[in-house]
Each structure stands twice: as structure tokens, then as C-alpha cells.
Amino acid sequence: MSRLDLPASPPAAAAPTGPGRALFGFVVDLLAVAAVSLLLSTALVSLWMLWSALGASGGDPAAVAAQLRQQPPQPQGVVLVWITLLSMLPAVLLVYFLRRRADVGERAASRAALARTSSWAWMLVTGLAVSGLGMLINWIGERLGSTPVPSNVAMVEAAFADSPLFMLGFAIVLAPAYEELLFRRVLFGRLWRAGYPILGMLLSGAAFALVHELPGLSDNPWPAMLQLWLVYGLMGVAFAWVYRRTGTLWAAIGAHALNNALACALLLSAGG
């Protein structure tokens, strides 16, 4: 069996009695990923700062300590993207394997679903629809005087300037894979399995939006933040929908990858 086979629909609970247990699991999964990724990112940033200070000071311990105390170096651009990847991917995989690992039957169903032409069609339609809906919301926002700037734009632009090929691979392949594994397989899938797919779509979409735009970490005014949350939230709902509609997580990953590819094309074309 290929290790690339991703799960299809989780077996539904025979008689859902209430979402409480599934909601508790949802929160535990999300907090576990947040805790592990925070620990890893803190460790990675600290190591990078120490390494940078050592290089800048020629290895002198007193100079290193002084720089770390007075003006510690901060990771930027592609370094920050690597830190994001190396902190999020292990956290997501850990929770997936410990909490929501697919069984043999789910993997077989995923392969069968991926072989259907309709799955590829829904993947394409969803990716294009999400991209178009985001553009429409932004266009309406501009007419109303709202021009939000996603909090990761500066990092993404700097990373593209540093290493465009790596960033294309990250944005189109790596990020969609681990984000869909977390938000759709683990989080949405838990409520779907319990018999509450609509609630799962809404909550996993909300979590997807909040993770991409954390309150208090953006310079955007609240109307612009709400606009960003709406775009990301609808995106998350759409990817959960196509996962459920096709029965394979690959459809959600493909739709997400297509949306990101179109966004990268717009970013690169705007940059000249």
C-alpha cells in the first residue's frame, strides 16, 4: 500500500447523540498542534538567533551575549518560512498519526475516489471558485474602502525574492498538504465522523481563518480583519465540502494547491 494514499470519508458514527465528545476532541487536537508547533518554532528561532549572532560576532562569547541582549537578530523571508514549515509539519503529522490516522479501508476508498473523473472535476471547480470568490470579496471590499493586507504578505514577498522555486513548492505543494491534513482530515473529519459535517465545516473553517490571521498580530483595522476572516473561512468551508463531496482528501489538497498557484501567479505578475 502506498504511503501517499490519503483517507476518504471517515466512517460515520452509528447513532450521534450530541457533538460534545467530538467538540472536545476538536479542541484537544487544535491545542495539541498549537502547543507542539509553538515549542518547535520557539526552539528553531532561538537556535537561528544564536547561530546568526555567532556568525556576526566571529564567535566571541561576550559579543554574542551582548548582541542577543541588545539587538537580537530576527528571522526574515525564506528563513521564517522554513521555521514555519519545520514547526507546523511535525506537529500536524504527530496529531494525525496519534489521533486521526486513516485505516486500511479509508485508504482504499481514497484511492477509488481519486480514480473517478468527477473527483478531479470537483477539485478543479472548487479551486477556481475559491479563487474567484476571494477576488470578488476583495473587489467589493475595495469599493467600500476596505483594503486588507494579509499579515504574511511581507514574509511571502521577501521569501519569494530569496528563493522563488522553494516558495512555489512550499505554497503549492507543502502548505496545502499539511494544512488539509490538519484542518480537513483531523478537525473537520472528527465532527464529520461523529455525524455533524456542517458543524465541522463551520468550525474547521473558522479555525483555518483564525490561524491565518491571528487577532492582535495584524495592523489591519477590524473591518479589514473581518474581510480576511470571511475569505479564509469560506475557503476552509469549500475545501471541507469538496473533501466530503468526493470522498478523498486529495481533492481538498488539489483545490487548495490550485488556489495557491493562482495566488502565486498574481503575486509574481504584480511584482513584474
PADO-683352 format. One record per residue: residue number from 1; x, y, z of N, C-alpha, C in turn. Coordinates in pm, whole numbers, plus 50000, padded with zeros to 5 digits. Layout:
[selum NUM,[X,Y,Z],[X,Y,Z],[X,Y,Z]];
...
This chain:
[selum 1,[50084,49879,50000],[50000,50000,50000],[50087,50125,50000]];
[selum 2,[50053,50217,49913],[50133,50339,49904],[50113,50427,50026]];
[selum 3,[50221,50487,50073],[50210,50577,50187],[50147,50710,50147]];
[selum 4,[50130,50731,50015],[50071,50856,49970],[49919,50850,49968]];
[selum 5,[49862,50733,49990],[49716,50723,49992],[49662,50799,50111]];
[selum 6,[49575,50893,50084],[49515,50971,50192],[49373,50924,50217]];
[selum 7,[49321,50952,50335],[49193,50896,50376],[49076,50950,50297]];
[selum 8,[48978,50866,50282],[48850,50909,50227],[48762,50949,50343]];
[selum 9,[48631,50934,50326],[48541,50978,50431],[48555,50892,50555]];
[selum 10,[48562,50955,50673],[48565,50877,50797],[48434,50804,50814]];
[selum 11,[48436,50681,50865],[48311,50609,50890],[48224,50688,50986]];
[selum 12,[48100,50709,50949],[48011,50789,51034],[47972,50711,51158]];
[selum 13,[47952,50785,51266],[47906,50722,51390],[47767,50665,51368]];
[selum 14,[47738,50552,51429],[47611,50484,51406],[47493,50566,51455]];
[selum 15,[47504,50626,51571],[47391,50699,51628],[47443,50821,51704]];
[selum 16,[47459,50934,51634],[47509,51054,51700],[47415,51098,51812]];
[selum 17,[47469,51118,51929],[47387,51159,52043],[47412,51303,52083]];
[selum 18,[47513,51365,52030],[47547,51502,52063],[47690,51529,52025]];
[selum 19,[47721,51654,51992],[47855,51684,51942],[47959,51706,52051]];
[selum 20,[47919,51694,52178],[48009,51731,52287],[48142,51659,52284]];
[selum 21,[48140,51527,52270],[48263,51449,52270],[48352,51486,52152]];
[selum 22,[48288,51500,52034],[48365,51536,51914],[48421,51678,51926]];
[selum 23,[48345,51769,51984],[48393,51906,52002],[48513,51909,52097]];
[selum 24,[48506,51828,52201],[48619,51820,52294],[48744,51769,52221]];
[selum 25,[48726,51666,52139],[48838,51614,52061],[48892,51717,51963]];
[selum 26,[48801,51793,51902],[48839,51900,51809],[48931,52000,51879]];
[selum 27,[48890,52045,51998],[48968,52143,52073],[49102,52085,52116]];
[selum 28,[49101,51960,52162],[49226,51895,52204],[49324,51885,52087]];
[selum 29,[49274,51844,51971],[49360,51832,51853],[49421,51967,51816]];
[selum 30,[49337,52070,51814],[49384,52203,51775],[49487,52256,51874]];
[selum 31,[49459,52240,52003],[49553,52287,52105],[49683,52208,52102]];
[selum 32,[49675,52080,52073],[49796,51998,52066],[49887,52045,51954]];
[selum 33,[49829,52071,51837],[49909,52121,51725],[49968,52257,51758]];
[selum 34,[49887,52344,51819],[49935,52477,51855],[50051,52469,51954]];
[selum 35,[50038,52381,52054],[50142,52370,52157],[50272,52315,52099]];
[selum 36,[50262,52208,52021],[50383,52147,51964],[50450,52243,51867]];
[selum 37,[50371,52307,51780],[50431,52399,51682],[50492,52520,51750]];
[selum 38,[50431,52567,51859],[50488,52680,51933],[50622,52643,51996]];
[selum 39,[50628,52525,52056],[50754,52480,52115],[50863,52466,52009]];
[selum 40,[50828,52405,51897],[50926,52386,51790],[50972,52519,51731]];
[selum 41,[50876,52609,51705],[50914,52738,51646],[50999,52820,51741]];
[selum 42,[50968,52815,51870],[51049,52887,51969],[51192,52834,51971]];
[selum 43,[51204,52701,51969],[51338,52640,51969],[51414,52674,51841]];
[selum 44,[51346,52668,51727],[51412,52696,51599],[51454,52842,51588]];
[selum 45,[51368,52933,51631],[51403,53075,51628],[51522,53102,51720]];
[selum 46,[51521,53042,51838],[51632,53062,51932],[51763,53011,51875]];
[selum 47,[51759,52893,51813],[51880,52838,51752],[51929,52925,51638]];
[selum 48,[51837,52975,51556],[51877,53061,51444],[51937,53192,51495]];
[selum 49,[51877,53250,51597],[51930,53374,51654],[52071,53353,51709]];
[selum 50,[52092,53242,51777],[52224,53212,51831],[52325,53192,51719]];
[selum 51,[52286,53118,51616],[52374,53094,51501],[52410,53226,51432]];
[selum 52,[52311,53312,51411],[52335,53440,51345],[52426,53529,51429]];
[selum 53,[52404,53530,51559],[52488,53612,51647],[52631,53560,51650]];
[selum 54,[52648,53428,51646],[52782,53370,51641],[52855,53411,51514]];
[selum 55,[52783,53408,51402],[52845,53446,51276],[52881,53593,51270]];
[selum 56,[52793,53677,51324],[52817,53822,51319],[52928,53866,51413]];
[selum 57,[52948,53791,51520],[53046,53833,51622],[53179,53760,51610]];
[selum 58,[53190,53671,51512],[53314,53596,51498],[53333,53490,51604]];
[selum 59,[53227,53455,51674],[53235,53350,51774],[53275,53396,51912]];
[selum 60,[53290,53526,51932],[53329,53577,52064],[53209,53568,52160]];
[selum 61,[53221,53493,52269],[53106,53474,52359],[53049,53603,52415]];
[selum 62,[53137,53697,52452],[53089,53823,52509],[53011,53903,52406]];
[selum 63,[53060,53904,52281],[52992,53977,52175],[52858,53912,52141]];
[selum 64,[52856,53779,52143],[52731,53707,52117],[52627,53741,52223]];
[selum 65,[52666,53737,52349],[52574,53768,52457],[52524,53911,52448]];
[selum 66,[52613,54003,52412],[52574,54144,52401],[52473,54164,52289]];
[selum 67,[52496,54099,52175],[52404,54115,52062],[52268,54055,52093]];
[selum 68,[52268,53937,52154],[52141,53873,52187],[52063,53953,52289]];
[selum 69,[52133,54025,52374],[52068,54103,52478],[52020,54238,52425]];
[selum 70,[52100,54302,52340],[52071,54439,52297],[51993,54445,52166]];
[selum 71,[52035,54368,52067],[51969,54373,51937],[51970,54234,51873]];
[selum 72,[51886,54145,51924],[51886,54007,51871],[51841,54004,51726]];
[selum 73,[51907,53925,51642],[51866,53914,51502],[51729,53848,51491]];
[selum 74,[51652,53887,51391],[51518,53832,51370],[51512,53761,51236]];
[selum 75,[51459,53639,51232],[51448,53568,51103],[51351,53639,51010]];
[selum 76,[51386,53643,50883],[51304,53708,50782],[51296,53619,50659]];
[selum 77,[51203,53651,50572],[51196,53588,50441],[51191,53437,50444]];
[selum 78,[51277,53374,50362],[51271,53230,50346],[51308,53157,50474]];
[selum 79,[51390,53218,50559],[51423,53156,50689],[51297,53140,50773]];
[selum 80,[51215,53242,50773],[51090,53237,50850],[50995,53132,50794]];
[selum 81,[50994,53117,50662],[50910,53014,50601],[50959,52874,50640]];
[selum 82,[51090,52854,50640],[51145,52725,50683],[51108,52696,50828]];
[selum 83,[51116,52797,50913],[51080,52778,51053],[50932,52740,51065]];
[selum 84,[50848,52807,50986],[50705,52773,50984],[50683,52628,50943]];
[selum 85,[50750,52588,50835],[50736,52451,50786],[50784,52348,50887]];
[selum 86,[50902,52372,50945],[50962,52275,51037],[50895,52272,51174]];
[selum 87,[50812,52371,51202],[50736,52368,51328],[50595,52314,51307]];
[selum 88,[50534,52345,51193],[50397,52301,51169],[50388,52156,51120]];
[selum 89,[50473,52119,51025],[50462,51986,50966],[50477,51874,51069]];
[selum 90,[50580,51875,51155],[50588,51768,51256],[50470,51768,51353]];
[selum 91,[50420,51887,51388],[50307,51895,51480],[50182,51833,51418]];
[selum 92,[50157,51865,51292],[50040,51810,51223],[50052,51659,51207]];
[selum 93,[50168,51612,51165],[50187,51468,51147],[50173,51393,51279]];
[selum 94,[50223,51452,51386],[50213,51388,51517],[50067,51369,51558]];
[selum 95,[49987,51475,51545],[49846,51466,51582],[49771,51372,51488]];
[selum 96,[49804,51376,51360],[49739,51286,51265],[49764,51140,51300]];
[selum 97,[49890,51104,51321],[49922,50964,51347],[49873,50917,51484]];
[selum 98,[49870,51007,51581],[49826,50967,51715],[49674,50972,51732]];
[selum 99,[49608,51061,51657],[49467,51088,51685],[49371,51054,51571]];
[selum 100,[49414,51069,51444],[49317,51054,51334],[49376,50976,51217]];
[selum 101,[49463,50882,51245],[49529,50807,51139],[49427,50726,51059]];
[selum 102,[49441,50728,50927],[49348,50655,50841],[49376,50505,50848]];
[selum 103,[49269,50426,50842],[49286,50281,50842],[49293,50230,50698]];
[selum 104,[49309,50100,50685],[49326,50039,50552],[49205,50066,50463]];
[selum 105,[49085,50054,50520],[48965,50075,50441],[48953,50218,50390]];
[selum 106,[48987,50314,50473],[48981,50454,50432],[49080,50484,50320]];
[selum 107,[49198,50426,50329],[49297,50449,50225],[49253,50387,50092]];
[selum 108,[49194,50270,50098],[49143,50207,49976],[49031,50290,49915]];
[selum 109,[48942,50341,49999],[48832,50424,49949],[48886,50553,49888]];
[selum 110,[48993,50608,49945],[49053,50730,49892],[49109,50706,49752]];
[selum 111,[49176,50592,49733],[49230,50560,49600],[49117,50545,49499]];
[selum 112,[49011,50479,49540],[48898,50460,49449],[48833,50593,49413]];
[selum 113,[48818,50680,49511],[48757,50811,49486],[48845,50896,49395]];
[selum 114,[48976,50890,49416],[49067,50970,49335],[49069,50925,49190]];
[selum 115,[49034,50799,49166],[49033,50746,49030],[48912,50793,48950]];
[selum 116,[48813,50850,49016],[48693,50896,48947],[48716,51031,48880]];
[selum 117,[48669,51045,48759],[48683,51172,48686],[48610,51284,48759]];
[selum 118,[48498,51252,48821],[48421,51355,48890],[48500,51417,49005]];
[selum 119,[48586,51339,49071],[48666,51394,49180],[48760,51502,49129]];
[selum 120,[48821,51476,49013],[48911,51575,48955],[48835,51699,48909]];
[selum 121,[48713,51677,48857],[48632,51790,48813],[48594,51878,48932]];
[selum 122,[48549,51816,49042],[48514,51893,49161],[48635,51963,49221]];
[selum 123,[48750,51898,49214],[48874,51960,49261],[48902,52089,49183]];
[selum 124,[48891,52080,49051],[48917,52196,48966],[48815,52306,48989]];
[selum 125,[48688,52270,48992],[48582,52368,49012],[48596,52439,49146]];
[selum 126,[48625,52362,49251],[48638,52422,49384],[48756,52516,49392]];
[selum 127,[48870,52476,49337],[48987,52563,49339],[48963,52694,49266]];
[selum 128,[48901,52686,49149],[48871,52808,49072],[48765,52892,49142]];
[selum 129,[48664,52827,49199],[48557,52901,49266],[48610,52974,49389]];
[selum 130,[48695,52909,49466],[48752,52973,49585],[48835,53094,49546]];
[selum 131,[48916,53079,49443],[48998,53190,49397],[48911,53306,49347]];
[selum 132,[48809,53273,49267],[48721,53376,49216],[48641,53445,49325]];
[selum 133,[48595,53368,49424],[48518,53426,49534],[48605,53520,49616]];
[selum 134,[48729,53482,49639],[48821,53570,49712],[48842,53701,49639]];
[selum 135,[48858,53694,49506],[48875,53816,49427],[48749,53903,49433]];
[selum 136,[48632,53839,49429],[48507,53914,49434],[48492,53986,49568]];
[selum 137,[48521,53916,49678],[48510,53977,49810],[48608,54094,49822]];
[selum 138,[48729,54076,49771],[48827,54185,49776],[48783,54304,49691]];
[selum 139,[48721,54274,49577],[48673,54382,49489],[48562,54460,49559]];
[selum 140,[48469,54389,49622],[48362,54457,49696],[48420,54537,49811]];
[selum 141,[48518,54479,49881],[48582,54550,49991],[48647,54679,49946]];
[selum 142,[48714,54675,49832],[48778,54797,49780],[48674,54905,49752]];
[selum 143,[48559,54865,49698],[48453,54963,49670],[48399,55024,49799]];
[selum 144,[48411,54951,49908],[48363,55000,50038],[48475,55065,50119]];
[selum 145,[48592,55077,50059],[48704,55142,50127],[48787,55051,50214]];
[selum 146,[48772,54920,50198],[48848,54825,50280],[48953,54756,50193]];
[selum 147,[49078,54773,50227],[49187,54710,50153],[49280,54636,50250]];
[selum 148,[49239,54520,50298],[49320,54447,50396],[49450,54396,50336]];
[selum 149,[49551,54387,50420],[49680,54330,50381],[49704,54208,50470]];
[selum 150,[49703,54087,50414],[49728,53968,50496],[49859,53981,50573]];
[selum 151,[49860,53931,50695],[49976,53951,50782],[50100,53879,50733]];
[selum 152,[50083,53781,50643],[50200,53707,50595],[50253,53760,50462]];
[selum 153,[50197,53870,50411],[50237,53919,50280],[50385,53957,50276]];
[selum 154,[50430,54032,50376],[50570,54076,50377],[50665,53956,50380]];
[selum 155,[50633,53857,50462],[50716,53737,50469],[50718,53663,50336]];
[selum 156,[50602,53648,50274],[50592,53575,50148],[50668,53648,50038]];
[selum 157,[50652,53779,50028],[50722,53855,49925],[50873,53847,49944]];
[selum 158,[50919,53859,50068],[51063,53850,50095],[51115,53710,50064]];
[selum 159,[51037,53609,50097],[51079,53471,50071],[51084,53443,49921]];
[selum 160,[50989,53495,49845],[50993,53479,49700],[51116,53546,49641]];
[selum 161,[51153,53661,49696],[51274,53729,49649],[51399,53647,49680]];
[selum 162,[51399,53578,49795],[51515,53497,49835],[51524,53367,49755]];
[selum 163,[51412,53298,49742],[51413,53164,49681],[51279,53135,49616]];
[selum 164,[51256,53183,49494],[51125,53167,49431],[51085,53021,49407]];
[selum 165,[51179,52935,49370],[51144,52796,49344],[51101,52724,49472]];
[selum 166,[51174,52747,49580],[51133,52687,49707],[50996,52737,49748]];
[selum 167,[50972,52866,49732],[50843,52922,49774],[50728,52867,49691]];
[selum 168,[50752,52845,49562],[50647,52785,49480],[50616,52644,49530]];
[selum 169,[50720,52568,49563],[50699,52434,49616],[50628,52437,49750]];
[selum 170,[50665,52532,49835],[50601,52543,49966],[50454,52582,49952]];
[selum 171,[50427,52684,49871],[50291,52737,49861],[50196,52642,49788]];
[selum 172,[50248,52570,49688],[50161,52490,49603],[50156,52344,49645]];
[selum 173,[50260,52295,49711],[50265,52153,49747],[50261,52131,49899]];
[selum 174,[50359,52187,49969],[50375,52155,50110],[50265,52213,50198]];
[selum 175,[50239,52343,50185],[50138,52406,50270],[49998,52346,50250]];
[selum 176,[49952,52328,50125],[49820,52264,50109],[49814,52125,50170]];
[selum 177,[49923,52049,50160],[49922,51912,50212],[49906,51909,50364]];
[selum 178,[49990,51983,50435],[49980,51973,50582],[49861,52051,50637]];
[selum 179,[49819,52158,50569],[49702,52230,50617],[49574,52148,50598]];
[selum 180,[49562,52081,50485],[49443,51997,50464],[49443,51876,50557]];
[selum 181,[49561,51821,50583],[49569,51709,50677],[49520,51751,50815]];
[selum 182,[49554,51873,50856],[49510,51921,50988],[49364,51965,50986]];
[selum 183,[49332,52062,50902],[49201,52126,50912],[49088,52041,50857]];
[selum 184,[49113,51963,50752],[49006,51883,50696],[49007,51739,50750]];
[selum 185,[49119,51669,50744],[49120,51531,50792],[49102,51524,50944]];
[selum 186,[49185,51597,51018],[49183,51585,51164],[49064,51659,51224]];
[selum 187,[49051,51788,51197],[48949,51869,51265],[48810,51850,51205]];
[selum 188,[48794,51878,51077],[48663,51856,51014],[48624,51709,51021]];
[selum 189,[48721,51620,50995],[48692,51477,50993],[48640,51425,51125]];
[selum 190,[48684,51483,51236],[48637,51437,51367],[48487,51462,51382]];
[selum 191,[48440,51580,51344],[48297,51611,51355],[48217,51541,51246]];
[selum 192,[48275,51525,51130],[48209,51450,51023],[48183,51306,51067]];
[selum 193,[48284,51244,51122],[48272,51106,51170],[48164,51094,51277]];
[selum 194,[48152,51198,51361],[48052,51195,51469],[47911,51224,51419]];
[selum 195,[47898,51257,51291],[47766,51283,51235],[47727,51429,51228]];
[selum 196,[47826,51519,51236],[47799,51663,51233],[47887,51732,51128]];
[selum 197,[47868,51699,51000],[47956,51755,50896],[47942,51906,50879]];
[selum 198,[47820,51959,50890],[47803,52104,50871],[47873,52181,50983]];
[selum 199,[47854,52135,51105],[47924,52197,51217],[48075,52186,51198]];
[selum 200,[48119,52071,51149],[48262,52053,51124],[48315,52149,51019]];
[selum 201,[48237,52170,50912],[48278,52265,50809],[48294,52405,50867]];
[selum 202,[48195,52447,50946],[48197,52583,51001],[48311,52602,51100]];
[selum 203,[48329,52506,51190],[48432,52522,51293],[48573,52508,51236]];
[selum 204,[48592,52413,51145],[48724,52398,51085],[48755,52517,50995]];
[selum 205,[48652,52573,50930],[48673,52694,50851],[48709,52813,50938]];
[selum 206,[48644,52824,51054],[48676,52933,51147],[48818,52917,51201]];
[selum 207,[48857,52794,51235],[48993,52770,51283],[49095,52803,51175]];
[selum 208,[49065,52765,51052],[49152,52794,50938],[49172,52945,50923]];
[selum 209,[49063,53020,50937],[49071,53166,50924],[49152,53228,51037]];
[selum 210,[49128,53184,51159],[49197,53243,51275],[49346,53211,51274]];
[selum 211,[49382,53091,51230],[49524,53055,51225],[49598,53141,51121]];
[selum 212,[49530,53172,51011],[49594,53254,50908],[49600,53402,50946]];
[selum 213,[49504,53448,51025],[49502,53589,51068],[49470,53594,51217]];
[selum 214,[49574,53584,51298],[49554,53586,51443],[49518,53726,51491]];
[selum 215,[49416,53739,51575],[49381,53871,51630],[49498,53929,51709]];
[selum 216,[49519,54057,51691],[49623,54126,51764],[49760,54123,51699]];
[selum 217,[49775,54047,51590],[49905,54038,51523],[49904,54106,51387]];
[selum 218,[49802,54183,51361],[49790,54249,51231],[49766,54398,51250]];
[selum 219,[49813,54476,51154],[49789,54620,51155],[49657,54657,51088]];
[selum 220,[49585,54558,51037],[49459,54586,50969],[49353,54633,51069]];
[selum 221,[49270,54730,51030],[49155,54766,51114],[49055,54650,51117]];
[selum 222,[48963,54655,51212],[48870,54544,51230],[48786,54512,51106]];
[selum 223,[48736,54611,51031],[48661,54575,50909],[48746,54495,50811]];
[selum 224,[48872,54532,50798],[48961,54457,50708],[48990,54318,50762]];
[selum 225,[49005,54306,50895],[49025,54174,50955],[48905,54084,50930]];
[selum 226,[48785,54140,50946],[48664,54061,50921],[48658,54015,50776]];
[selum 227,[48703,54101,50686],[48706,54063,50544],[48802,53947,50521]];
[selum 228,[48920,53954,50581],[49017,53845,50567],[48963,53715,50627]];
[selum 229,[48901,53725,50744],[48843,53606,50807],[48734,53545,50720]];
[selum 230,[48655,53631,50656],[48550,53581,50568],[48610,53503,50452]];
[selum 231,[48714,53559,50389],[48778,53492,50276],[48837,53358,50319]];
[selum 232,[48915,53359,50426],[48978,53235,50471],[48874,53134,50522]];
[selum 233,[48771,53184,50591],[48669,53095,50642],[48592,53025,50532]];
[selum 234,[48552,53100,50429],[48482,53040,50316],[48572,52943,50241]];
[selum 235,[48700,52976,50234],[48797,52886,50173],[48800,52752,50247]];
[selum 236,[48806,52760,50380],[48809,52638,50459],[48682,52556,50445]];
[selum 237,[48567,52623,50442],[48440,52553,50423],[48436,52484,50287]];
[selum 238,[48484,52553,50183],[48483,52495,50049],[48571,52372,50039]];
[selum 239,[48688,52376,50102],[48777,52260,50096],[48720,52142,50175]];
[selum 240,[48652,52171,50286],[48586,52064,50360],[48472,52005,50276]];
[selum 241,[48400,52092,50206],[48288,52045,50124],[48337,51952,50014]];
[selum 242,[48445,51990,49945],[48492,51906,49834],[48551,51775,49886]];
[selum 243,[48608,51778,50004],[48655,51653,50068],[48537,51560,50091]];
[selum 244,[48431,51612,50148],[48312,51530,50173],[48244,51489,50043]];
[selum 245,[48238,51579,49947],[48169,51551,49821],[48237,51440,49741]];
[selum 246,[48369,51442,49739],[48443,51344,49659],[48481,51220,49737]];
[selum 247,[48497,51232,49868],[48538,51118,49948],[48687,51095,49952]];
[selum 248,[48766,51194,49909],[48911,51181,49917],[48974,51314,49957]];
[selum 249,[49068,51309,50048],[49135,51431,50092],[49220,51491,49982]];
[selum 250,[49259,51407,49885],[49338,51460,49773],[49263,51568,49697]];
[selum 251,[49131,51561,49693],[49053,51664,49623],[49067,51798,49693]];
[selum 252,[49063,51797,49827],[49081,51921,49902],[49223,51975,49885]];
[selum 253,[49322,51885,49888],[49460,51928,49869],[49478,51988,49730]];
[selum 254,[49421,51923,49629],[49434,51973,49492],[49367,52108,49473]];
[selum 255,[49247,52125,49529],[49177,52254,49518],[49256,52363,49589]];
[selum 256,[49309,52332,49705],[49391,52427,49782],[49516,52463,49703]];
[selum 257,[49580,52362,49644],[49702,52387,49565],[49672,52476,49445]];
[selum 258,[49560,52452,49379],[49523,52534,49263],[49500,52678,49305]];
[selum 259,[49428,52698,49413],[49405,52834,49464],[49537,52904,49495]];
[selum 260,[49628,52833,49561],[49757,52893,49594],[49841,52920,49470]];
[selum 261,[49832,52832,49371],[49906,52852,49247],[49859,52979,49176]];
[selum 262,[49728,53000,49174],[49674,53122,49112],[49718,53246,49190]];
[selum 263,[49718,53236,49323],[49763,53349,49406],[49911,53379,49381]];
[selum 264,[49992,53274,49367],[50135,53295,49338],[50154,53360,49201]];
[selum 265,[50074,53317,49104],[50084,53377,48971],[50051,53526,48974]];
[selum 266,[49948,53562,49050],[49912,53703,49063],[50022,53781,49134]];
[selum 267,[50079,53721,49239],[50186,53789,49313],[50308,53811,49226]];
[selum 268,[50347,53709,49149],[50465,53721,49065],[50442,53817,48949]];
[selum 269,[50320,53816,48893],[50291,53909,48783],[50286,54053,48832]];
[selum 270,[50236,54073,48954],[50233,54208,49010],[50372,54259,49041]];
[selum 271,[50462,54165,49073],[50599,54204,49104],[50683,54230,48981]];
[selum 272,[50625,54207,48867],[50695,54237,48744],[50781,54126,48693]];
